[in-house]
Amino acid sequence: MLLYTFKRLAYIAVILAVMSVLIFWATQVMPGDVAQMIVGQFATDEQIRAVRGRLGLDDPVHVQYLRWAAALLRGDLGVSMMMDRPIGPLIEDAILRSAVLAGVSIVLVAAIGIFLGVYSAVRKGTAADHAVSIGTYFFISVPEFFWAIIVILLFAGYLGWFPATGYAPMSDGFGTWLQHLVLPVATLVSGLVAHVSRLTRSSMIETMQSQYVIAARAKGLPEALVIRRHALRNALVPTITVLAIDVGMLMGGIVVVETVFSYPGLGRLLIFSIEQKDIPMVQAGILTVTAVYAMANLAADLLYAFFNPRIRYGNAVAR
């Protein structure tokens, strides 16, 4: 397992290297002149040339990339062109706020989705099973921005229970902090729960028909113990896969949700940077999202062994 982990980390390093080239190339072909945007539309040609020279924008593209990549390896993400501040602290603050939003959301997605999937599977063919299936079809078919509008109108506008936008740090009080999280988290969770619950249901039904579950029942074990100890653990293996995929979907959904709710996380920072043509910020932000997604998939692969020790990685066996 240790060897497998090192191999996967090496693959992630290669992926990030390739993505850095693609990200740098994509930002180079973005329309608009960054120097012009920095100095303003009434700047003289001399002022524009001075800014381009200071930022190294007149150097060949490969020289600019190597300079940027070398800085990344030193842990230097550069300086924001529009805010004239180091990108590292800006990314750190934004990703911590997004991590809170994503962390709470994925925990709720896993808990609610697995519960609904198991509940529906053990009641296969009943009215409760059909109700859960119809509900998940409904939630999975509606995009995040629609749910964001609905929850804002209902819970912020009509009922007035929660603030519609913004963010409150923990220093303002736990209650205030939590109130600002409820609506964004509810929006993110609504669609992703459907993915987890439907896959868990299918996997659970298949597992309940396996020989070892039938043997456990034949021994006279209580049904709750059979489900929890013998069926659920093996049924969760494919669910971990979809949870890892949902982390990627969550990163995409966060961009929309943070924009709608004016939540100052990484997604909103990326949108602002793209609008302002802040190239270094865009590059660092997208590369950060790529790294988070890659590490989430690595964590999912390692969790496979925890839930199913029979899974082999190369010559390594989980023990």
Backbone torsions as a table, in degrees:
resi	resn	phi	psi	omega
1	MET	NA	-37.5	178.8
2	LEU	-65.4	-41.3	177.8
3	LEU	-63.7	-42.3	178.6
4	TYR	-61.5	-40.9	-179.6
5	THR	-62.8	-43.3	178.7
6	PHE	-63.9	-39.4	178.3
7	LYS	-62.9	-44.1	179.9
8	ARG	-65.3	-37.8	176.8
9	LEU	-64.2	-35.7	176.5
10	ALA	-66.4	-41.2	176.8
11	TYR	-61.5	-41.9	179.4
12	ILE	-61.9	-39.5	178.2
13	ALA	-61.9	-41.4	178.1
14	VAL	-64.8	-43.4	179.4
15	ILE	-60.3	-44.5	179.9
16	LEU	-65.1	-36.1	177.9
17	ALA	-64.4	-45.4	178.7
18	VAL	-63.9	-44.1	-179.7
19	MET	-64.0	-33.9	178.9
20	SER	-62.8	-38.2	177.3
21	VAL	-65.2	-45.9	-178.7
22	LEU	-64.9	-42.2	-179.9
23	ILE	-64.0	-43.6	-178.9
24	PHE	-64.5	-41.9	178.8
25	TRP	-63.8	-43.0	-178.6
26	ALA	-63.0	-39.3	-179.4
27	THR	-72.5	-24.0	178.7
28	GLN	-72.4	-27.6	-177.9
29	VAL	-96.3	6.6	175.4
30	MET	-63.6	139.1	-179.2
31	PRO	-68.9	153.6	177.4
32	GLY	100.5	153.3	179.2
33	ASP	-101.3	116.2	-178.2
34	VAL	-61.4	-44.0	-179.4
35	ALA	-61.4	-39.3	178.0
36	GLN	-62.5	-40.8	-179.5
37	MET	-68.0	-33.6	-178.0
38	ILE	-70.6	-45.7	-174.6
39	VAL	-88.1	-13.6	178.4
40	GLY	99.4	161.8	-173.6
41	GLN	-73.5	-16.2	-178.8
42	PHE	-99.7	11.3	-179.5
43	ALA	-72.4	154.3	177.7
44	THR	-82.5	165.2	178.2
45	ASP	-61.8	-34.8	179.4
46	GLU	-65.3	-40.5	178.2
47	GLN	-65.0	-40.6	179.0
48	ILE	-64.8	-43.4	179.7
49	ARG	-64.5	-35.9	179.1
50	ALA	-64.8	-41.1	178.8
51	VAL	-67.6	-42.3	179.1
52	ARG	-62.6	-39.3	177.8
53	GLY	-67.1	-39.7	-179.6
54	ARG	-66.1	-35.5	-179.2
55	LEU	-88.6	-6.0	-179.6
56	GLY	73.9	24.4	-176.5
57	LEU	-77.3	-13.6	178.6
58	ASP	-88.4	-8.2	178.7
59	ASP	-71.3	157.4	175.1
60	PRO	-57.5	152.4	-174.5
61	VAL	-60.1	-41.4	-178.1
62	HIS	-66.7	-32.2	176.9
63	VAL	-68.0	-42.3	177.9
64	GLN	-61.8	-41.1	-179.9
65	TYR	-65.3	-46.3	-178.8
66	LEU	-62.7	-37.3	177.8
67	ARG	-65.5	-42.6	178.9
68	TRP	-66.3	-44.5	-179.0
69	ALA	-64.8	-38.9	178.6
70	ALA	-64.4	-38.4	177.2
71	ALA	-65.7	-38.7	178.2
72	LEU	-60.7	-42.6	-179.7
73	LEU	-64.3	-25.0	176.4
74	ARG	-87.0	-1.0	-178.1
75	GLY	85.0	12.7	-179.3
76	ASP	-100.6	110.9	-179.4
77	LEU	-85.1	-2.6	177.9
78	GLY	98.2	-168.0	-178.1
79	VAL	-123.5	136.2	178.0
80	SER	-65.8	129.5	-179.8
81	MET	-68.7	-38.0	-174.7
82	MET	-84.2	-36.0	-177.0
83	MET	-99.0	-10.5	179.2
84	ASP	53.2	44.6	178.8
85	ARG	-134.1	152.1	176.6
86	PRO	-58.3	137.2	-175.8
87	ILE	-73.2	-33.1	-176.2
88	GLY	-51.9	-56.1	178.7
89	PRO	-62.2	-35.2	178.9
90	LEU	-64.4	-45.3	178.4
91	ILE	-64.7	-41.2	-178.3
92	GLU	-61.6	-47.1	179.4
93	ASP	-62.8	-43.6	-177.6
94	ALA	-67.3	-42.2	-176.2
95	ILE	-72.3	-28.5	175.7
96	LEU	-66.3	-41.2	177.6
97	ARG	-68.0	-40.1	176.5
98	SER	-67.1	-34.5	179.8
99	ALA	-64.5	-37.5	176.3
100	VAL	-62.8	-47.4	179.9
101	LEU	-62.0	-46.3	-178.5
102	ALA	-71.1	-38.8	-178.6
103	GLY	-64.2	-48.2	177.9
104	VAL	-61.7	-40.7	-177.9
105	SER	-64.9	-45.9	-175.5
106	ILE	-70.4	-32.1	175.8
107	VAL	-65.0	-44.2	178.6
108	LEU	-67.3	-39.2	177.7
109	VAL	-60.1	-46.2	-179.9
110	ALA	-64.4	-47.5	-176.3
111	ALA	-65.7	-50.9	-177.3
112	ILE	-69.9	-42.9	-178.0
113	GLY	-64.4	-43.7	179.3
114	ILE	-66.7	-42.0	178.6
115	PHE	-60.3	-47.0	-179.4
116	LEU	-65.7	-38.0	179.6
117	GLY	-64.6	-45.0	178.4
118	VAL	-67.1	-44.5	179.9
119	TYR	-58.3	-42.8	-179.7
120	SER	-70.6	-37.0	-177.3
121	ALA	-68.1	-42.7	-177.3
122	VAL	-74.8	-10.8	176.3
123	ARG	-118.0	35.9	-176.9
124	LYS	-53.7	130.3	176.5
125	GLY	85.7	-4.2	-179.4
126	THR	-88.6	174.5	178.5
127	ALA	-63.5	-36.4	179.0
128	ALA	-63.6	-40.5	177.9
129	ASP	-62.4	-46.1	-179.9
130	HIS	-64.3	-38.0	-179.7
131	ALA	-64.5	-43.0	178.6
132	VAL	-64.8	-41.9	-179.7
133	SER	-62.9	-44.8	179.4
134	ILE	-64.6	-41.9	179.1
135	GLY	-62.0	-42.6	-179.7
136	THR	-68.3	-37.4	175.0
137	TYR	-58.7	-42.7	-178.3
138	PHE	-65.1	-48.0	-176.1
139	PHE	-70.1	-32.8	-177.2
140	ILE	-74.7	-19.2	-175.6
141	SER	-91.4	-5.3	-176.7
142	VAL	-109.0	128.5	-177.9
143	PRO	-73.0	163.8	-175.5
144	GLU	-60.5	-40.7	-174.6
145	PHE	-64.6	-29.7	177.8
146	PHE	-68.1	-46.5	177.9
147	TRP	-62.4	-35.5	178.8
148	ALA	-61.2	-44.5	179.0
149	ILE	-63.9	-42.4	-178.2
150	ILE	-62.9	-48.8	-176.3
151	VAL	-68.7	-32.2	176.8
152	ILE	-66.6	-46.9	-179.6
153	LEU	-63.6	-41.5	-173.8
154	LEU	-80.7	-57.0	-170.2
155	PHE	-87.2	-24.4	177.8
156	ALA	-98.6	-44.2	-177.2
157	GLY	-81.3	-56.3	-174.7
158	TYR	-77.5	-51.7	-177.2
159	LEU	-86.2	-28.8	179.2
160	GLY	69.1	26.3	-177.0
161	TRP	-78.2	-35.4	-173.7
162	PHE	-132.7	154.6	175.1
163	PRO	-68.0	144.8	-176.2
164	ALA	-77.5	-33.1	-176.1
165	THR	-142.6	173.0	172.0
166	GLY	96.4	-178.8	-177.4
167	TYR	-144.9	142.2	176.9
168	ALA	-124.9	127.8	177.3
169	PRO	-70.3	162.8	-179.6
170	MET	-61.1	-25.0	179.8
171	SER	-65.3	-20.1	177.1
172	ASP	-80.2	-2.9	-178.1
173	GLY	114.1	142.8	-177.1
174	PHE	-62.6	-40.6	-179.0
175	GLY	-62.1	-45.3	179.1
176	THR	-64.5	-42.7	177.8
177	TRP	-59.7	-44.8	-178.0
178	LEU	-67.8	-38.0	-179.6
179	GLN	-59.8	-36.9	-179.9
180	HIS	-75.3	-14.4	179.6
181	LEU	-91.6	-24.3	-168.4
182	VAL	-59.0	-53.2	-175.1
183	LEU	-68.5	-44.1	175.4
184	PRO	-61.5	-41.5	179.5
185	VAL	-64.9	-43.8	179.3
186	ALA	-60.2	-37.6	178.8
187	THR	-66.3	-44.4	-179.6
188	LEU	-67.3	-38.6	-174.9
189	VAL	-71.3	-32.5	-169.6
190	SER	-53.3	-46.5	-177.5
191	GLY	-84.3	-35.5	-174.7
192	LEU	-72.2	-28.9	177.2
193	VAL	-57.8	-36.7	-178.6
194	ALA	-62.0	-42.0	178.8
195	HIS	-59.5	-48.5	-175.3
196	VAL	-67.6	-44.5	-176.6
197	SER	-65.7	-39.5	-178.1
198	ARG	-69.2	-41.8	179.0
199	LEU	-69.1	-40.3	178.4
200	THR	-62.1	-41.4	178.9
201	ARG	-60.1	-49.4	-179.1
202	SER	-61.8	-45.7	-179.4
203	SER	-65.7	-38.3	-178.9
204	MET	-67.5	-41.0	178.6
205	ILE	-62.3	-43.0	179.2
206	GLU	-64.7	-42.1	-179.3
207	THR	-66.5	-37.4	-179.1
208	MET	-63.9	-19.2	-180.0
209	GLN	-96.8	3.6	-178.1
210	SER	-77.0	162.7	-174.2
211	GLN	-66.1	-38.8	-176.3
212	TYR	-70.6	-29.2	175.5
213	VAL	-72.0	-40.7	177.2
214	ILE	-62.7	-40.2	178.5
215	ALA	-65.4	-38.4	178.5
216	ALA	-63.6	-40.3	177.3
217	ARG	-66.0	-38.2	-179.3
218	ALA	-64.7	-25.2	177.4
219	LYS	-75.4	-8.4	179.2
220	GLY	88.2	16.0	178.7
221	LEU	-68.0	147.0	176.8
222	PRO	-59.5	145.4	-176.4
223	GLU	-59.5	-39.1	179.9
224	ALA	-62.4	-38.3	179.0
225	LEU	-70.1	-38.8	177.6
226	VAL	-60.8	-44.9	-178.7
227	ILE	-66.1	-47.5	-173.8
228	ARG	-72.2	-44.5	-171.9
229	ARG	-91.1	-37.0	-172.9
230	HIS	-101.9	-34.7	-174.4
231	ALA	-96.4	-48.3	-170.6
232	LEU	-62.9	-43.4	-175.5
233	ARG	-60.1	-42.3	179.2
234	ASN	-75.9	-31.4	179.4
235	ALA	-69.7	-21.3	-176.7
236	LEU	-78.7	-11.9	-177.4
237	VAL	-58.9	-52.7	176.7
238	PRO	-67.3	-25.9	178.3
239	THR	-64.3	-35.1	177.7
240	ILE	-61.5	-37.0	178.5
241	THR	-60.1	-49.4	-177.6
242	VAL	-68.6	-29.6	175.7
243	LEU	-65.6	-39.5	176.8
244	ALA	-64.6	-40.7	175.9
245	ILE	-63.9	-39.4	-179.7
246	ASP	-65.0	-26.4	175.0
247	VAL	-61.4	-42.2	176.2
248	GLY	-64.4	-42.8	177.4
249	MET	-65.1	-33.9	179.2
250	LEU	-65.5	-39.5	178.8
251	MET	-63.0	-37.8	176.2
252	GLY	-69.9	-41.1	179.3
253	GLY	-66.6	-32.0	-179.3
254	ILE	-62.3	-35.7	179.0
255	VAL	-59.0	-46.2	179.5
256	VAL	-67.2	-48.5	-175.2
257	VAL	-64.9	-43.5	-179.9
258	GLU	-65.5	-32.2	177.2
259	THR	-69.8	-46.0	-178.4
260	VAL	-65.0	-42.5	-176.0
261	PHE	-92.7	6.4	-178.7
262	SER	51.8	44.1	-179.2
263	TYR	-91.8	121.6	-171.9
264	PRO	-79.2	64.9	179.1
265	GLY	-107.5	-166.5	-176.9
266	LEU	-65.9	-37.8	-179.5
267	GLY	-62.0	-46.7	179.8
268	ARG	-66.8	-36.6	177.3
269	LEU	-62.7	-39.3	178.1
270	LEU	-64.5	-44.4	179.6
271	ILE	-60.8	-45.5	178.3
272	PHE	-59.6	-42.7	-177.9
273	SER	-65.8	-39.8	178.7
274	ILE	-66.1	-42.6	179.6
275	GLU	-62.5	-36.8	-177.1
276	GLN	-91.6	2.8	-177.9
277	LYS	56.6	37.9	177.7
278	ASP	-83.2	84.9	-170.3
279	ILE	-57.8	-50.9	-179.7
280	PRO	-58.6	-37.7	179.6
281	MET	-68.1	-41.0	178.0
282	VAL	-62.1	-45.2	-179.3
283	GLN	-61.2	-48.4	-178.5
284	ALA	-66.2	-39.5	-178.6
285	GLY	-65.8	-46.4	-179.1
286	ILE	-67.3	-39.0	178.1
287	LEU	-64.7	-36.3	177.0
288	THR	-64.3	-43.6	178.1
289	VAL	-62.0	-41.1	178.1
290	THR	-60.9	-43.6	179.8
291	ALA	-64.1	-40.7	179.3
292	VAL	-62.7	-43.9	-179.5
293	TYR	-65.2	-41.5	179.8
294	ALA	-64.6	-42.2	179.6
295	MET	-68.7	-32.2	176.8
296	ALA	-64.8	-39.5	177.6
297	ASN	-68.6	-36.1	175.9
298	LEU	-63.9	-43.8	178.5
299	ALA	-60.9	-38.6	178.5
300	ALA	-64.1	-42.7	179.8
301	ASP	-63.3	-39.1	179.5
302	LEU	-69.9	-32.8	178.1
303	LEU	-69.6	-24.0	175.9
304	TYR	-53.5	-46.0	-176.6
305	ALA	-66.0	-32.2	-180.0
306	PHE	-67.0	-41.3	-177.5
307	PHE	-86.5	-22.1	-179.7
308	ASN	-143.7	91.0	-176.6
309	PRO	-63.0	-12.2	-179.6
310	ARG	-76.0	-12.9	-178.5
311	ILE	-71.0	131.3	-178.9
312	ARG	-110.6	142.2	173.3
313	TYR	-118.4	102.6	-177.7
314	GLY	63.7	-121.9	178.0
315	ASN	-95.2	-1.3	-176.5
316	ALA	-92.9	140.2	178.8
317	VAL	-120.0	129.4	177.4
318	ALA	-67.6	133.9	-179.4
319	ARG	-124.8	NA	NA
